[in-house]
Amino acid sequence: MGVTMTADDVMEQFIPYAERIVVTGCHGLLGQKLHELLSSTNDIIGIDLSADSFLTGNSYKYISLDITRRSEVVDAILENQPGIIINTAAITGVDRCEDERELCWRVNVHAVENLIRAAAKVDAHLIQISSDYVFDGNDPPYRETDLPRPLGFYGKSKLAAENAMRGSDIQETIVRTQLLYGVAPMIRSNFVDFIRTKLECDEDLQIVDDQIGNPTLADDLARGIARIIQLRKRGIYHISGSESISRYDFAREIARTFDEDPNRISAMKTNDLDQKALRPQNSTFCLDKIAGELRFKPFDVKNGLNEYRKQLTHLKAAIGGKSL
Ligand SMILES: NC(=O)c1ccc[n+]([C@@H]2O[C@H](COP(=O)([O-])OP(=O)(O)OC[C@H]3O[C@@H](n4cnc5c(N)ncnc54)[C@H](OP(=O)(O)O)[C@@H]3O)[C@@H](O)[C@H]2O)c1
């Protein structure tokens, strides 16, 4: 007897198949999630800075490469002939970018220009990951068509990379995301890791209640990118968690998820923090485009955090209960 599938069932299975995909920054949070999602049905070529890779897979290949090195990037792409390049590599510390402007520009802008040049040589589709920090945060919710106005150097570098993409002749997609969190081995700490660890150490916390946005489970972002590949979408897409929330309320929800007392977290204002970079106050995304064109609905805050907790339990069990 045949099985009747709805359109939604079919869309649920929209994972690319038999593509040759380069993932730069493959050891980072998003890079690992893309590898996890795509490597069983596609050839993945991971690129990152470390000498060796801890990722595995039948048709997985690792290249140790600094993507700021133009001729080596072009050579690697020419040799491997990918159909798709996903650039997740970046200097992501927004305060660090204020202090180390030259490095930030080299990695966040010049390296993207290198990838554009390389993609053009093999006619690859380049997917560049960008940020809510291209907006000033004064006029949310932000649609893909809204005018960017970055406040800090990180946002300026991400916008310059977007402009390089849009000014090129290659097949290109820009995916803006925000406040990424998730579970993976050997990554730098994200907001959820930070709050969870503080609570585990019995520390009380003050968190800003005047920075608002959509926390994004990295697995969701990877799934959204998979749909973009499968549906061959070009242009700009906003992909984030489905719910907008202040950092303070998000931190309290993290406490609840881990059975801690949310009242251990109190509210403070951004002005009382000594942060180097200016941040958008409210960078909430409008997600109508991904709902309509990709038929994609990411997790809300509660379900995203429950998924994070489940994955953390699995990872801890896999590494013998050591704390992360
Ligand atoms: N995290 C967020 O909240 C957030 C929000 C909005 C947008 N985004 C964007 O989303 C993307 C992915 O973020 P993520 O959190 O997954 O980043 P991540 O965890 O920091 O991963 C980035 C990876 O790229 C590597 N890398 C850095 N410079 C490189 C270079 N020159 N050549 C090759 N590899 C290099 C890093 O290596 P090292 O660790 O050794 O430096 C790291 O493994 C980034 O483009 C970021 O700007 C992130």
The ligand as a Gaussian input file, in Angstrom:
#p B3LYP/6-31G(d) Opt

LIG

0 1
 N       27.894000      33.203000      17.488000
 C       26.898000      34.069000      17.324000
 O       26.159000      34.420000      18.268000
 C       26.658000      34.649000      15.950000
 C       25.659000      35.617000      15.765000
 C       25.450000      36.133000      14.479000
 C       26.210000      35.688000      13.409000
 N       27.180000      34.752000      13.629000
 C       27.995000      34.315000      12.491000
 O       27.806000      32.912000      12.338000
 C       28.993000      32.311000      11.834000
 C       29.336000      31.078000      12.656000
 O       29.489000      31.430000      14.014000
 P       30.024000      30.381000      15.087000
 O       29.533000      30.843000      16.417000
 O       29.767000      28.999000      14.626000
 O       31.602000      30.696000      15.018000
 P       32.790000      29.930000      15.775000
 O       32.243000      28.879000      16.680000
 O       33.692000      30.984000      16.312000
 O       33.508000      29.179000      14.556000
 C       34.285000      29.827000      13.612000
 C       35.373000      28.868000      13.184000
 O       36.123000      29.514000      12.151000
 C       37.520000      29.315000      12.432000
 N       38.310000      30.388000      11.803000
 C       38.530000      31.647000      12.262000
 N       39.335000      32.311000      11.436000
 C       39.644000      31.465000      10.414000
 C       40.466000      31.575000       9.259000
 N       41.149000      32.693000       8.992000
 N       40.560000      30.510000       8.430000
 C       39.892000      29.359000       8.707000
 N       39.104000      29.198000       9.795000
 C       38.988000      30.235000      10.642000
 C       37.583000      29.379000      13.944000
 O       38.807000      28.858000      14.416000
 P       39.369000      29.390000      15.853000
 O       38.364000      28.985000      16.867000
 O       40.689000      28.710000      15.964000
 O       39.469000      30.883000      15.728000
 C       36.363000      28.529000      14.312000
 O       36.660000      27.153000      14.312000
 C       30.054000      33.409000      11.837000
 O       30.164000      33.927000      10.530000
 C       29.474000      34.484000      12.728000
 O       29.931000      35.776000      12.379000
 C       27.410000      34.218000      14.861000

